[in-house]
Amino acid sequence: MNENTIFVLLLAAVLILYMLPTLIAFARDLRRRRAVTIFNIILGWTLIGWIFVFLWAALGEPQPEEA
């Protein structure tokens, strides 16, 4: 593989991992998924901030289903 291809794949993997709390929040249809996204972008680069947002996304209350 070309060095550039490996770099792009590695960068994509890092971005997916960085945005994992946001992906979880949208997949679980959380009420505050936009807030999770904003906090993830702003505080996600710190390990403590990323863990906080990850737990918020994983343990947060999803929107109630409409009948």
C-alpha atoms as one frame of an Amber mdcrd trajectory, in Angstrom:
protein
   0.000   0.000   0.000   0.996   3.547  -0.619   2.018   5.690   2.374  -0.726
   8.192   1.554  -3.376   5.469   1.521  -2.298   4.222   4.945  -2.329   7.785
   6.269  -5.865   8.415   4.970  -7.151   5.131   6.427  -5.535   5.880   9.782
  -6.973   9.408   9.779 -10.459   8.060   8.990 -10.192   5.526  11.842  -9.133
   8.240  14.293 -11.995  10.517  13.222 -14.537   7.720  13.626 -13.189   6.942
  17.098 -13.200  10.647  18.015 -16.829  11.053  16.906 -17.992   7.738  18.401
 -20.067   9.400  21.165 -21.926  11.433  18.542 -22.548   8.347  16.431 -23.870
   6.518  19.498 -26.119   9.447  20.439 -27.697   9.543  16.984 -28.018   5.757
  16.810 -29.790   5.683  20.195 -31.930   8.718  19.225 -31.066  10.670  22.372
 -33.068  13.738  23.280 -29.947  15.899  23.604 -27.965  14.481  20.690 -27.084
  17.944  19.387 -25.617  18.875  22.767 -23.653  15.617  22.773 -22.294  16.532
  19.337 -21.273  20.039  20.408 -19.588  18.823  23.604 -17.874  16.048  21.648
 -16.420  18.527  19.168 -15.358  21.040  21.842 -14.198  18.736  24.673 -13.552
  15.463  22.855  -9.854  16.149  22.412  -9.380  15.845  26.180  -9.565  12.295
  27.444 -11.799  13.254  30.381 -14.134  15.211  28.094 -14.347  12.336  25.611
 -15.115   9.822  28.388 -17.797  12.149  29.806 -19.475  12.569  26.417 -19.162
   8.845  25.669 -20.892   7.935  28.936 -23.556  10.575  28.306 -24.260   9.096
  24.886 -24.189   5.497  26.112 -26.285   5.991  29.256 -28.522   8.908  28.244
 -32.278   8.617  27.973 -33.515   8.105  24.415 -36.562   9.902  23.068 -39.842
   8.174  23.824 -41.364   6.342  20.899 -44.510   7.867  19.461 -47.447   5.524
  19.051
